[in-house]
Amino acid sequence: MYFDCQNGISGDMACAALFGLLSEKERSAATAELEKFDYHEDHDGHSHNSYNDIKRMIGRSAIGGMAKHKALSIYSVIAKAEASVHGTTVEDVHFHEVGRKDAVMNIVKTAICVDIIEPDEILCSEICDGKGFIECSHGTIPVPVPAVMAMRKESGLVFITDESVGTEMVTPSGLAVLIGLGARFCKEIPEGAVLSKCEARGRRNTGRDGGLTVYLLEV
C-alpha cells in the first residue's frame, strides 16, 4: 500500500481513499463491521473525550481484534503528540477535534479497511504541508499545527512545505494514520502492478489540484 501525500493527508481523506480501494463486497463487509462500533459522548456531551474514553470505546466494541489494534495504535500516536504539546501525561489527554464522532468513526473505519486489505507493507511519499495559521478549538495556531510538529519529531517520515499554500494540508489524525499503521518513507511509487488506486480530497481548500492518492501494488 502506497500513500501519495504530495497534497497532504487528513483523517477523512485517508478513510475515503482506503474505503475506495475496496471491492463492492469488501465495502459491504466494512460497513457491517463499522455498525458494530458504538460511539458515545462523554458525561458532559461536549465531545471532549479523553484518551482513556477512546481506548475504552474501541476496546469494548465488537469490531475485529486486528482492526481494534490498528485503531488504538493510531490514537496512541495522537495522544502522545497531544500530551507533548500540552505538557501533560498521555493518560490525562483530552481530545477536541480528534475526539468528535466523525473523527473517531473515520479512524475506526480506516482501521477496518486496512484490516480487510491486509497489505504486506505500507509506504508513503514525502508529506507536503502548507504554512500560515488556522482556527481550531484552541484558537489561532500556526501551520504545521503543534500536534503534527510533535509527531514529526518522533517519525522517520519525510516532510516538505509548499510555501504557496497558506493553510493546513496535514492534520494530526491524518499523520497519525500513517505513523500508527507503521508506514515507511519511499520517495517513489515502487515498480509493480497497480491493483487499484483511489484519490480522496479533503474539505479544506488548499488551492492545489488533487488530493491524497492511495495505491495497492503487487511488487
Contacts in CASP RR format, 6 or more apart in sequence:
PFRMAT RR
TARGET T0000
AUTHOR 0000-0000-0000
METHOD contacts of the structure
MODEL  1
MYFDCQNGISGDMACAALFGLLSEKERSAATAELEKFDYHEDHDGHSHNS
YNDIKRMIGRSAIGGMAKHKALSIYSVIAKAEASVHGTTVEDVHFHEVGR
KDAVMNIVKTAICVDIIEPDEILCSEICDGKGFIECSHGTIPVPVPAVMA
MRKESGLVFITDESVGTEMVTPSGLAVLIGLGARFCKEIPEGAVLSKCEA
RGRRNTGRDGGLTVYLLEV
1 114 0 8 1.000
1 117 0 8 1.000
1 119 0 8 1.000
1 121 0 8 1.000
1 122 0 8 1.000
1 123 0 8 1.000
1 214 0 8 1.000
1 215 0 8 1.000
1 216 0 8 1.000
1 217 0 8 1.000
2 122 0 8 1.000
2 123 0 8 1.000
2 124 0 8 1.000
2 125 0 8 1.000
2 186 0 8 1.000
2 189 0 8 1.000
2 190 0 8 1.000
2 214 0 8 1.000
2 215 0 8 1.000
2 217 0 8 1.000
3 9 0 8 1.000
3 14 0 8 1.000
3 122 0 8 1.000
3 123 0 8 1.000
3 124 0 8 1.000
3 125 0 8 1.000
3 178 0 8 1.000
3 183 0 8 1.000
3 212 0 8 1.000
3 213 0 8 1.000
3 214 0 8 1.000
4 124 0 8 1.000
4 125 0 8 1.000
4 189 0 8 1.000
4 212 0 8 1.000
4 213 0 8 1.000
4 214 0 8 1.000
4 215 0 8 1.000
5 124 0 8 1.000
5 125 0 8 1.000
5 126 0 8 1.000
5 127 0 8 1.000
5 128 0 8 1.000
5 170 0 8 1.000
5 178 0 8 1.000
5 212 0 8 1.000
6 125 0 8 1.000
6 126 0 8 1.000
6 128 0 8 1.000
7 128 0 8 1.000
7 169 0 8 1.000
7 201 0 8 1.000
7 206 0 8 1.000
7 208 0 8 1.000
7 210 0 8 1.000
7 211 0 8 1.000
7 212 0 8 1.000
8 127 0 8 1.000
8 128 0 8 1.000
8 129 0 8 1.000
8 169 0 8 1.000
8 170 0 8 1.000
8 206 0 8 1.000
8 211 0 8 1.000
8 212 0 8 1.000
9 127 0 8 1.000
9 169 0 8 1.000
9 170 0 8 1.000
9 171 0 8 1.000
9 174 0 8 1.000
9 175 0 8 1.000
9 177 0 8 1.000
9 178 0 8 1.000
9 212 0 8 1.000
10 170 0 8 1.000
10 171 0 8 1.000
10 173 0 8 1.000
10 174 0 8 1.000
10 202 0 8 1.000
10 204 0 8 1.000
10 212 0 8 1.000
11 103 0 8 1.000
11 106 0 8 1.000
11 107 0 8 1.000
11 110 0 8 1.000
11 171 0 8 1.000
11 173 0 8 1.000
11 174 0 8 1.000
11 177 0 8 1.000
12 102 0 8 1.000
12 106 0 8 1.000
12 200 0 8 1.000
12 202 0 8 1.000
12 203 0 8 1.000
13 174 0 8 1.000
13 200 0 8 1.000
13 201 0 8 1.000
13 202 0 8 1.000
13 211 0 8 1.000
13 212 0 8 1.000
14 106 0 8 1.000
14 110 0 8 1.000
14 173 0 8 1.000
14 174 0 8 1.000
14 177 0 8 1.000
14 178 0 8 1.000
14 200 0 8 1.000
14 212 0 8 1.000
14 214 0 8 1.000
15 106 0 8 1.000
15 107 0 8 1.000
15 109 0 8 1.000
15 110 0 8 1.000
15 113 0 8 1.000
15 200 0 8 1.000
16 198 0 8 1.000
16 200 0 8 1.000
17 198 0 8 1.000
17 199 0 8 1.000
17 200 0 8 1.000
17 212 0 8 1.000
17 213 0 8 1.000
17 214 0 8 1.000
18 109 0 8 1.000
18 110 0 8 1.000
18 113 0 8 1.000
18 114 0 8 1.000
18 117 0 8 1.000
18 198 0 8 1.000
18 214 0 8 1.000
19 27 0 8 1.000
19 30 0 8 1.000
19 109 0 8 1.000
19 113 0 8 1.000
20 27 0 8 1.000
20 198 0 8 1.000
20 200 0 8 1.000
21 113 0 8 1.000
21 117 0 8 1.000
21 196 0 8 1.000
21 197 0 8 1.000
21 198 0 8 1.000
21 214 0 8 1.000
21 216 0 8 1.000
22 30 0 8 1.000
22 113 0 8 1.000
22 116 0 8 1.000
22 117 0 8 1.000
26 116 0 8 1.000
26 117 0 8 1.000
29 116 0 8 1.000
30 109 0 8 1.000
30 112 0 8 1.000
30 113 0 8 1.000
30 116 0 8 1.000
33 63 0 8 1.000
33 64 0 8 1.000
33 67 0 8 1.000
33 112 0 8 1.000
34 63 0 8 1.000
34 105 0 8 1.000
34 108 0 8 1.000
34 109 0 8 1.000
34 112 0 8 1.000
36 61 0 8 1.000
36 62 0 8 1.000
36 63 0 8 1.000
37 58 0 8 1.000
37 61 0 8 1.000
37 62 0 8 1.000
37 63 0 8 1.000
37 105 0 8 1.000
37 108 0 8 1.000
38 57 0 8 1.000
38 61 0 8 1.000
39 57 0 8 1.000
39 101 0 8 1.000
39 104 0 8 1.000
39 105 0 8 1.000
40 57 0 8 1.000
41 47 0 8 1.000
41 49 0 8 1.000
41 101 0 8 1.000
42 48 0 8 1.000
42 49 0 8 1.000
42 50 0 8 1.000
42 53 0 8 1.000
47 96 0 8 1.000
47 99 0 8 1.000
47 100 0 8 1.000
47 101 0 8 1.000
48 94 0 8 1.000
48 95 0 8 1.000
48 96 0 8 1.000
48 99 0 8 1.000
49 57 0 8 1.000
49 94 0 8 1.000
49 95 0 8 1.000
49 99 0 8 1.000
49 104 0 8 1.000
50 92 0 8 1.000
50 93 0 8 1.000
50 94 0 8 1.000
50 95 0 8 1.000
51 75 0 8 1.000
51 79 0 8 1.000
51 82 0 8 1.000
51 90 0 8 1.000
51 91 0 8 1.000
51 93 0 8 1.000
51 94 0 8 1.000
51 95 0 8 1.000
52 91 0 8 1.000
54 75 0 8 1.000
54 95 0 8 1.000
54 99 0 8 1.000
54 104 0 8 1.000
55 72 0 8 1.000
55 75 0 8 1.000
57 104 0 8 1.000
58 68 0 8 1.000
58 71 0 8 1.000
58 72 0 8 1.000
58 75 0 8 1.000
58 108 0 8 1.000
59 68 0 8 1.000
59 72 0 8 1.000
61 68 0 8 1.000
61 108 0 8 1.000
63 71 0 8 1.000
63 108 0 8 1.000
63 111 0 8 1.000
63 112 0 8 1.000
64 112 0 8 1.000
64 115 0 8 1.000
66 115 0 8 1.000
67 108 0 8 1.000
67 111 0 8 1.000
67 112 0 8 1.000
67 114 0 8 1.000
67 115 0 8 1.000
68 111 0 8 1.000
69 111 0 8 1.000
70 110 0 8 1.000
70 111 0 8 1.000
70 114 0 8 1.000
70 115 0 8 1.000
70 180 0 8 1.000
70 181 0 8 1.000
71 107 0 8 1.000
71 108 0 8 1.000
71 110 0 8 1.000
71 111 0 8 1.000
73 180 0 8 1.000
73 181 0 8 1.000
74 107 0 8 1.000
74 110 0 8 1.000
74 111 0 8 1.000
74 173 0 8 1.000
74 176 0 8 1.000
74 177 0 8 1.000
74 179 0 8 1.000
74 180 0 8 1.000
74 181 0 8 1.000
75 98 0 8 1.000
75 107 0 8 1.000
75 176 0 8 1.000
76 90 0 8 1.000
76 180 0 8 1.000
77 151 0 8 1.000
77 175 0 8 1.000
77 176 0 8 1.000
77 179 0 8 1.000
77 180 0 8 1.000
78 95 0 8 1.000
78 98 0 8 1.000
78 147 0 8 1.000
78 172 0 8 1.000
78 173 0 8 1.000
78 176 0 8 1.000
79 90 0 8 1.000
79 93 0 8 1.000
80 90 0 8 1.000
80 150 0 8 1.000
80 154 0 8 1.000
81 147 0 8 1.000
81 148 0 8 1.000
81 150 0 8 1.000
81 151 0 8 1.000
81 154 0 8 1.000
81 172 0 8 1.000
81 176 0 8 1.000
82 93 0 8 1.000
82 95 0 8 1.000
82 98 0 8 1.000
82 147 0 8 1.000
82 150 0 8 1.000
82 172 0 8 1.000
83 89 0 8 1.000
83 90 0 8 1.000
83 92 0 8 1.000
83 93 0 8 1.000
84 150 0 8 1.000
85 146 0 8 1.000
85 147 0 8 1.000
85 150 0 8 1.000
86 93 0 8 1.000
96 136 0 8 1.000
96 137 0 8 1.000
96 138 0 8 1.000
97 103 0 8 1.000
97 136 0 8 1.000
97 137 0 8 1.000
97 172 0 8 1.000
97 173 0 8 1.000
98 104 0 8 1.000
98 172 0 8 1.000
98 173 0 8 1.000
103 173 0 8 1.000
106 173 0 8 1.000
107 173 0 8 1.000
107 176 0 8 1.000
107 177 0 8 1.000
110 177 0 8 1.000
114 122 0 8 1.000
114 181 0 8 1.000
117 216 0 8 1.000
119 216 0 8 1.000
121 184 0 8 1.000
122 178 0 8 1.000
122 181 0 8 1.000
122 182 0 8 1.000
122 183 0 8 1.000
122 184 0 8 1.000
123 183 0 8 1.000
123 184 0 8 1.000
123 185 0 8 1.000
123 186 0 8 1.000
123 190 0 8 1.000
124 157 0 8 1.000
124 178 0 8 1.000
124 183 0 8 1.000
124 184 0 8 1.000
124 185 0 8 1.000
124 186 0 8 1.000
125 185 0 8 1.000
125 186 0 8 1.000
125 187 0 8 1.000
125 188 0 8 1.000
125 189 0 8 1.000
126 158 0 8 1.000
126 159 0 8 1.000
126 160 0 8 1.000
126 185 0 8 1.000
126 187 0 8 1.000
127 157 0 8 1.000
127 158 0 8 1.000
127 159 0 8 1.000
127 160 0 8 1.000
127 170 0 8 1.000
127 175 0 8 1.000
127 178 0 8 1.000
128 159 0 8 1.000
128 160 0 8 1.000
128 161 0 8 1.000
128 162 0 8 1.000
128 169 0 8 1.000
128 170 0 8 1.000
129 143 0 8 1.000
129 144 0 8 1.000
129 148 0 8 1.000
129 159 0 8 1.000
129 160 0 8 1.000
129 161 0 8 1.000
129 162 0 8 1.000
129 165 0 8 1.000
129 168 0 8 1.000
129 169 0 8 1.000
129 170 0 8 1.000
130 143 0 8 1.000
130 144 0 8 1.000
130 161 0 8 1.000
130 162 0 8 1.000
130 163 0 8 1.000
130 165 0 8 1.000
130 166 0 8 1.000
130 167 0 8 1.000
130 168 0 8 1.000
130 169 0 8 1.000
130 170 0 8 1.000
130 206 0 8 1.000
131 142 0 8 1.000
131 143 0 8 1.000
131 144 0 8 1.000
131 161 0 8 1.000
131 162 0 8 1.000
131 163 0 8 1.000
131 165 0 8 1.000
131 166 0 8 1.000
132 142 0 8 1.000
132 143 0 8 1.000
132 166 0 8 1.000
132 167 0 8 1.000
133 140 0 8 1.000
133 141 0 8 1.000
133 142 0 8 1.000
133 143 0 8 1.000
134 140 0 8 1.000
134 141 0 8 1.000
134 143 0 8 1.000
134 145 0 8 1.000
134 167 0 8 1.000
134 168 0 8 1.000
136 145 0 8 1.000
143 166 0 8 1.000
143 167 0 8 1.000
143 168 0 8 1.000
144 152 0 8 1.000
144 159 0 8 1.000
144 168 0 8 1.000
144 170 0 8 1.000
145 168 0 8 1.000
145 171 0 8 1.000
145 172 0 8 1.000
147 172 0 8 1.000
148 170 0 8 1.000
148 171 0 8 1.000
148 172 0 8 1.000
148 175 0 8 1.000
151 172 0 8 1.000
151 175 0 8 1.000
151 176 0 8 1.000
151 179 0 8 1.000
152 159 0 8 1.000
152 175 0 8 1.000
154 179 0 8 1.000
155 175 0 8 1.000
155 178 0 8 1.000
155 179 0 8 1.000
156 184 0 8 1.000
156 185 0 8 1.000
157 178 0 8 1.000
157 179 0 8 1.000
157 183 0 8 1.000
157 185 0 8 1.000
158 185 0 8 1.000
158 187 0 8 1.000
159 170 0 8 1.000
162 169 0 8 1.000
162 208 0 8 1.000
165 206 0 8 1.000
165 207 0 8 1.000
165 208 0 8 1.000
166 206 0 8 1.000
167 204 0 8 1.000
167 205 0 8 1.000
167 206 0 8 1.000
168 204 0 8 1.000
169 204 0 8 1.000
169 206 0 8 1.000
169 208 0 8 1.000
189 215 0 8 1.000
189 217 0 8 1.000
190 217 0 8 1.000
190 219 0 8 1.000
191 219 0 8 1.000
192 217 0 8 1.000
192 218 0 8 1.000
192 219 0 8 1.000
193 217 0 8 1.000
193 218 0 8 1.000
193 219 0 8 1.000
194 215 0 8 1.000
194 216 0 8 1.000
194 217 0 8 1.000
195 216 0 8 1.000
195 217 0 8 1.000
195 218 0 8 1.000
196 215 0 8 1.000
196 216 0 8 1.000
197 213 0 8 1.000
197 214 0 8 1.000
197 215 0 8 1.000
197 216 0 8 1.000
198 213 0 8 1.000
198 214 0 8 1.000
199 210 0 8 1.000
199 211 0 8 1.000
199 212 0 8 1.000
199 213 0 8 1.000
200 211 0 8 1.000
200 212 0 8 1.000
200 213 0 8 1.000
200 214 0 8 1.000
201 210 0 8 1.000
201 211 0 8 1.000
201 212 0 8 1.000
202 211 0 8 1.000
202 212 0 8 1.000
END
